[in-house]
Amino acid sequence: MIRRTVTTFTGAVALTIPLVAPLTPAAAAAPWRPAVMAALGDSITSGFNSCGWYVSCTSRSWAAGDHAGVRSHYLRLSSGFQSLRGNNVNLAVPGATSADLAGQMARAVRRGADYVTILIGAQDACVSQERVMTPVEIYRRRLTEALQAFRRARPHGRVFLASVPDLKRLWRVGKDSPVARGFWAVARICPSMLARPASTAAADRERRDRVRARVAAYNAALARVCADYGPACRFDGNALFDYPFTLDHLSKWDYFHPSAAGQRLIATRTSAAIDDWIPGPARERGPLSPVR
């Protein structure tokens, strides 16, 4: 059975683990010519439910998809680096948490990835009960260890970290829809946030706020880990977490995962962070093709 994933209080995260080691001068000076990109994460990045009934639609992925209407990171980068064309791999797995990141990174390294995108953390917060959410310090350690492994194996590689979307925004846009509430209840989707969606009881309001605070703390950890990594890492600056998405950006098969339009939104909101990595002429953005 597939674990459902969706994919936000910013606070300081304790410095309980070593920082990522900086690049050597030789590695920092080397030109970047990506030939392989890998997308890591959960069902959001796998494109789950964006083109079919409870299946992953990797062609619509915001990260490594090849659908022209989504205009993924892969398509943007491959427009400037011909060596990247046809060398996109999606290693994201529905239901994955930060505990799965090390394994995904190891697979990316084996594939020779020069560019890696990571969107992970929704499932760390989107659990059966609040008390089993992943602690922030553990989340941060797992991210750091995965990036350390990438740097050791691929010292010229670059990394992009996407912020985790706002789960409370998901509740807010769907709570008044009987259809959305029905899907959430029947499939027991993200109970930590979406249980009793119509309730205005203080206990439920406070629970939602605490879950949102946990995701925001994950995003603070993402920002810190990326800053520690150095200029070869980019974070979206909470662009995804802050965006006021609507029901139109959610799959009508579960009102939880991004639709094709939602995947395009993620690609658009996150791509600005890497635009200066793309050769100048290829940065021009023409009209998007229809995405269905």
C-alpha positions, 0 to 999 in steps of 0.5 A, spaced: 500 500 500 502 506 497 503 511 503 500 518 501 504 524 501 503 531 500 507 535 500 510 549 512 514 558 525 521 559 522 526 557 528 533 556 529 536 549 529 541 547 534 548 545 531 548 538 533 552 535 527 558 537 523 557 542 517 558 540 510 566 540 508 567 546 503 569 545 496 577 545 495 579 550 491 580 546 485 573 543 485 570 550 486 574 553 480 572 547 475 567 549 470 560 546 471 558 542 465 552 537 467 551 531 464 546 527 468 541 530 473 537 526 478 531 528 482 530 525 489 524 526 494 517 523 495 511 522 491 511 530 489 517 529 485 515 523 482 509 526 479 504 522 483 497 523 480 499 528 476 496 524 469 493 518 472 489 514 477 494 513 483 500 512 478 507 516 478 507 521 472 515 522 472 514 526 465 510 531 469 515 532 474 517 539 476 524 536 477 526 531 472 520 531 467 520 532 460 513 534 458 514 541 455 508 544 459 511 543 465 518 546 463 522 542 469 529 544 471 531 538 467 528 542 461 531 549 463 538 546 464 538 542 458 536 548 454 543 550 455 547 544 456 546 539 450 550 534 454 544 533 459 539 532 454 536 525 455 540 524 461 535 525 466 533 520 472 527 520 477 529 517 483 523 519 487 519 514 491 512 515 493 512 515 501 519 517 502 521 521 508 528 524 510 530 517 512 530 514 505 534 520 502 541 517 503 539 511 499 536 515 493 543 519 494 547 513 493 543 511 487 544 518 484 552 518 485 552 511 482 548 514 476 554 519 475 549 525 477 552 532 476 546 536 478 541 533 484 534 536 486 531 534 493 524 536 495 523 531 502 520 533 508 512 533 507 512 525 509 516 527 515 510 531 518 504 528 514 503 522 519 498 518 523 499 522 529 503 529 531 508 525 536 511 521 530 513 527 526 521 527 525 524 531 529 528 537 526 535 535 528 534 528 525 531 531 519 537 536 518 542 531 520 539 526 514 540 532 509 547 534 511 549 526 511 546 526 504 549 532 501 556 530 504 556 523 501 554 527 494 560 532 495 565 526 496 563 522 490 561 528 486 565 534 488 564 538 482 556 537 482 551 542 484 544 541 488 538 544 489 533 544 495 526 546 494 522 548 501 516 543 503 510 546 501 505 549 506 500 543 509 496 548 513 495 551 506 493 545 503 487 544 509 485 551 508 484 550 500 480 544 501 477 544 508 470 547 505 470 542 499 466 536 501 469 532 495 476 534 498 474 532 505 471 525 502 478 523 499 482 525 505 477 521 510 477 515 506 484 514 504 486 517 511 491 522 508 495 526 512 492 525 519 496 530 522 494 536 518 487 533 515 484 529 520 477 533 522 478 538 517 471 542 519 473 542 526 474 549 529 475 546 536 482 549 540 485 542 540 485 541 532 487 549 531 493 548 535 494 541 532 494 544 525 499 550 527 504 545 530 504 541 524 505 547 520 511 550 525 514 543 524 514 544 516 517 551 517 522 548 521 524 543 516 525 549 511 529 553 516 534 547 516 534 546 509 536 553 508 542 552 513 544 546 510 544 549 503 548 555 506 553 551 509 554 547 503 556 553 499 555 556 492 554 549 489 547 549 493 541 553 492 535 553 496 528 556 494 528 561 499 521 558 501 518 560 495 514 554 494 512 554 502 510 561 501 506 561 495 498 561 496 496 555 491 489 553 490 485 547 489 486 548 481 494 546 483 491 539 486 490 533 483 482 531 483 484 524 484 486 525 491 486 533 493 493 532 496 498 531 490 500 536 485 496 536 479 500 537 472 498 545 473 501 544 480 507 541 478 508 547 473 507 551 479 513 548 483 518 548 477 516 556 476 517 558 483 523 554 484 527 555 477 529 562 479 534 560 484 538 556 479 537 561 473 544 564 473 547 557 472 544 556 465 547 560 459 545 566 458 541 565 451 537 559 454 534 563 460 529 566 455 522 563 457 518 562 451 510 560 452 509 554 455 505 548 451 499 546 454 499 541 460 494 536 461 
